[in-house]
Each structure stands twice: as structure tokens, then as C-alpha cells.
Amino acid sequence: MRLWVPYDDAVERMGGVPDGVHVDVYDGVADPPSTVDEVEFYVVPYMASSLRPLELMASMPSLKVAQTLTAGVDNFLPFVPDGVTLCNARGVHDASTAELAVTLVLSSLRGIPEFVRAQERGEWATERRTSLADRTVLIVGYGSVGAAVEHRLEGFECEVLRVARRARDGVSDMSELPGLLSRADVVVLTVPMTAETDGLVDAKFLAAMPDGSLLVNVARGPVVRTDALLAELESGRLRAALDVTDPEPLPPGHPLWQAPGLLLSPHVGGNSTAFLPRAMRLVGEQVRRYCAGDELANVINGDY
């Protein structure tokens, strides 16, 4: 079986591969290996800077499995050939993304950006800020990342509300979202990018949030309607912290750069030192499942 991985040390990090697995390295930047006709299991390079690694799947006649290193697969779906199993990296980015989400919440509430700017000006700018303690945090899209966010909120003495596509014990469904928004001091978006979540956070959604509340997006940029958010930020009614934007990357001169009450990070939610060990552990498990004829984990189907 021919396996393509994106890192030179991938096999070592995977804990080895079964007998009979032949490995080539393709990082998405250099020319692809000459075995493009043979590859059965393709680990797509992470955060590739071009579409080439995705377009290349059309030239892989032996391809059976495409394994992403991202949780979101909205940009992969148009490129996966019929009959190829697509698997995502659910769970790989939970720790990193949840860490950043809580960092953005705390930084925004406690005024860290303002303190940094004051430090650069040499000003001792004391100010009373909002605590996370006694706040209500609503997690929209309560999957594995949302659960990881809640886990990291434990100990901050805040109330956590949860909403997902389907209701379950302790988790409301989307039909209850308007009422939940009205109770939230902080709204954290961890939804996948789908037709249903595209533009979920529109003017109506934002209007349901209380004055002075905070929106945090660690999901995908298009989940939020940028113009609607800008209107709320420029009015001073809401604050926001965004790891993702629409458009992305954010071009020079875009109004979001100067929007009041906004903290930006450049889509780094999953890109920490926690990523690679978890990613390669997953890939190793998936390859061993495939070679043993077992069911793969994280298979993406029409219900994604």
C-alpha cells in the first residue's frame, strides 16, 4: 500500500507503519512524488498555501482515502473524487483551539490589547475591566471543540450554556438560540462550516446579543456576516475577538483592522505545538485501521 504523508518525520511520529506500507513525503510545496498513480492513502498537507495539493487528488487513480489534518473540510469537499473516503481530524485541534478561544475571551474581557498599547506608549493606564467570573458563556456548536472550551472554562466561576444542531442532555438545539443569546455575556462560535452555518451570525443574531457582550469566533470566517459585525462594533454596542475572518487573509486597509473593540488573531487556533503529536497519532491509527480492514474514524458523509 502506498501512503503519502506531509512530514519527513511522520512515520516516526506515527509509531511506525504496518509491513507492506510504502511511504512517500509530499509537503504540498515541492513537486509531488512520482508515485502519484499508486497512492492509496493520502494525508493532505496542513494549511497548504495553494490548491495544488487538493487538485492533485484528481490525478490519483488508486486513491482510496484522503485524510485531512483539519477538523473543517468545507474546502476539501469539491476536490474529493467519487468513491474516495474523506476523513477529518476531529479531536486533533481541540486542545489548541480551546486554549485560544479562552485566551481571546480573557484578553478581551480584561483589556489586554489596551494594556499592551498603553505599555508601548509608556502609560500606566489603570482601569477596571470585566471579569469572566459571574459571566454567562454560550458555546454555539457544541461538538468536541466546544466541549474542550467548556473544560477549560471550569474553575473560572462562569455559567456555560450549550447549543448544537441536535438537542441532547444539557445541550439545546438551534431553535432555542435566540433565547440563549439574550442571556449570554460571551458567545463562542465553534460550529463547522456548512450550508446551515454560512452566515449564521447575521444582523438578527447580533441584535439578540445583550449590550456590551462579546463574540468570539474560532470556527470559520463566513459563519459571521462581516458587515453586520462591523456595524455593531462601530456603534460600540458589542465587542469581538476573531481568529478567522471573511475575507481571509484579511487584506490591508480592510475596516476590520481598525474596528473598535475588536481583537484579531491570524487563524492560529489549531496551529500550536499540540497539533503535530495529535495529528500524527491519529494518522498512525487510521493507517493501521485501513491496513487491517477495520472501519476508519472521522469519516465524512453527507450529514457533515
N, C-alpha and C positions, 0 to 999 in steps of 0.2 A: 504494500500500500504506500502511495506517495503522499507525504504530508508537507505542506508549506507553512512555515512559521515566520514571524516578522523579526525575531531577535537571534543573534548569534548564540546566546547562552540559553535559548529557550528549552532545549532538551534537558539540560542540567536542572533548570528551574522546574521543569515538569516532573522531575524524578525519574527521568528516562522514558523510553518508549518500548512497546512490545516488539518482540522479534518479528522481522519481516516488514517493519515500517522504515521507509527511506525518507530522509528529511532534507529539504532544501530551505534556504533562508531567502525571503523576499520582504524587503522593508518598505516597499511602495515607492521608493525613490530611485534606486538603481534599476537597471534593466532586469526584467524577470528571468528566472532560471529557464534553461532550455527544455525543462520537463513539463511545460505548460499543458501538453497533451495527456500527461499521466496523472496529474494531481487529482486525488480523490477528496482530500480533506484540506480545506484552505482556511487558515487563520488570517483574517483580513487585517492588514496593518491598522494600528490605532491612530485616529485623528489624522488621516492622510491629508496632505495639502492639495491633492488633486483628485479627480475622479478616476484616474487610471487604474488603481487597484480594484475599483468596483467594475469598471468597464471590462477589465481583463477576464471576468468570470464568463463572459460570452465566448471566450476562446479556450475554455477548458472542457473538452468533450467528456472527460472521465469524472468530472466533479460530482460528488455526492453530498458533501456537507460544507457549508460556509459558516464558520464560527466567528462572530464579531467579538470585539473586546469592549464594546459599548453596551449599555443597557438599552438605549434607544436604537431602533432600527429603521426609522422612517426614511432615512436617506439610502438605506440598503435595498429596500423592497423593490424598487423599479429595476434593479440590476440582477436580481437572483433568477437564474434560468428555471424554467419549468422542470419539476422533478428533483430539484436540489433542496435539501433540508437546510433551513436557516435557523441558527441558534444564537441567542444573545448572551450577554454576560451578566445576567441578573445576579445580584449579590456581590459582584466584584467591586463595584463602586460605592456600595452602601456606606462604608466607614468614611471614605474621603468626602463624599458628597454631604453626608450628615454633619461631619465636622465643619465643613464650610458653611452650611446652612445656619448652624448655631453661631458660628463666628460672625456671619453677616447680621444676624438678629442682635447679638450682644453689641457689636460695633455700632450698629445704627442706633439702638436704644440709648446706649451710654455715650454717644457723641464722639467716638474715637476719630472719625475723619476730621471733625472740627478741632479736636485737640492736637492732631498731627499738624494741621495747618497753622495753628497757634504756635506750636513748637518751632516750626520753620520761620515764623515771624519773631520769635523770641518773646512771646507774650505768655504770661501766667494767667490763663483765661478760665478761672473757676466758674462752674455752672452746675446747677442741679439738673440731673437728667433722669429719664425714665428707667426704672428697674425692670428686669424680666420677672422678678418675684411679684406675685399677685396679678400678673397679666394672664390673659387667655390666648392661647396659641391654637389656631386652626390649621391642620395639615390637610391639604387638598390633594388627593391621590395617595391614599394610604396603602401603599404596597411595601416592598422590602426597604426602599429608601425612606419612605415615610415612617416606618416602624423604627428604623435606625435613628432618625431625627428625634422621635419621641424618647427613645432610650437615652440619648444624650441630653435631653431636657430634664431627665429625672434628677432631682436634687436642686433644681432652680426654683422650686416652690411656685410653679405656674400650673394653670389648668390646661389640659390638652383636649381638643376636640378633633374628631377624625371624620373624613368623608372620602368615599371611593365610589367607583361606578356601581358596585353592588353592596347592599347593606349586609352586615353581619354583626355579631355580638360586639358592641362598643363602637361600631363604625356605621355612620349614616350613609345613605345613598345621595346622589346628586340632587334629587328632588328637594332635599332639605337644606341645600346650600344657602339660599337667600337668608333664611332664619339664622343659620350658623354664622354667616358673615357679619350679621348685625351684632353678634356677641364677641367678635374677635378683635383683640388688640394687635395681634400679629397673624398674618396669613402666609403660610409657607407652601409653595407650589412644588409638588414632586410627581406630577402626572406624566405619563408617556405622551409623545406627540402622535395624535391620531386625528381623524376627521372630526371626532367629537370634542377634542380639546383644543383644536385650532381656533384661536380667538375666544377661548372660554372666558378670559378676563377682559371683558369689554367695558364700555361706559356704565352699563347697568350693574355689572358685577362690582365695579369700583364704587359706584354710588351707594351700594349696600354696606360698604365698609364704614365703620364709625370715623368721625373726625379725629385726626391725629394718629390713625392706625398705620401699620407698617406692612407692606407687601414684599415678600422675599421670593424670588424666582430662581430655583436651581433645576428647573425642568428643561424647557426649550423656549427660545425666544418668541416664536409665533403663538405660544399659548396666551401671551399678553398683547393686546392691541396697543401699539406704541403711542399712537396719537391720543388715545383715551387716557393712558397713564400720564403722558406729558401734561395734559390739561389739568389733572389732579395735582401733579407736582408743582406746576407753575402757580396754581392757586394757593399752594401751601396747605391744602387740606390733608393730604396723605404724604407719607414718606415711602421710599422703596429701596431695596437692595437687590441688584440683579447680577447673577453670574452669567446669564445668557440674555441676548438682545435680538431684536428684529428691526433692522438688518444686523447681520453678524458676519465678519467682524464689524464693529461699529466704525463707520468711516469718519475721517477728520471733518470737523465742522458740524457733525450731527447735533441736534438740540439736546439729546440726552447727556452729552458731555458736560453741559453747563446747567442741567436741570437742578433746581434747588431740592434739598432733602433726598438726594439720590447717592447711593454708594454702588460703585461698579467694580466687578472683578471679571477678568477676561476668559470666561468659560474654562475655569480650572477646577471645577467641583470634583471631578474624578481623578485629576492628574496630580497625584501626590505619591510619596514613597510607598503608600499602602497598596497602590494599584498593581504593580507588576507581580509581586508574590501571589496575590489572589488571582490575578488573571492567568498566570501560568499554571497554578494549581488546578484551576477549572479546565484549562486546555488539556492538561495531562489526564484528568479524569474523563473528559469527553473522548479523547483518543482511545483510551483503554476500553471505554464502553463500546465504541464503534468497532474496534478490533474483535471484541468478544461477542458482537452481535446483540448487545443489550440496548435498551431504549436510551436515547440521548436526553440530557436535561436541557431545559430552557428552549424547547422547540417553539418557534413562532408559527402560528397558524392564522387563519382568517379572523380570529377573535381578538387579535392583538389590538 
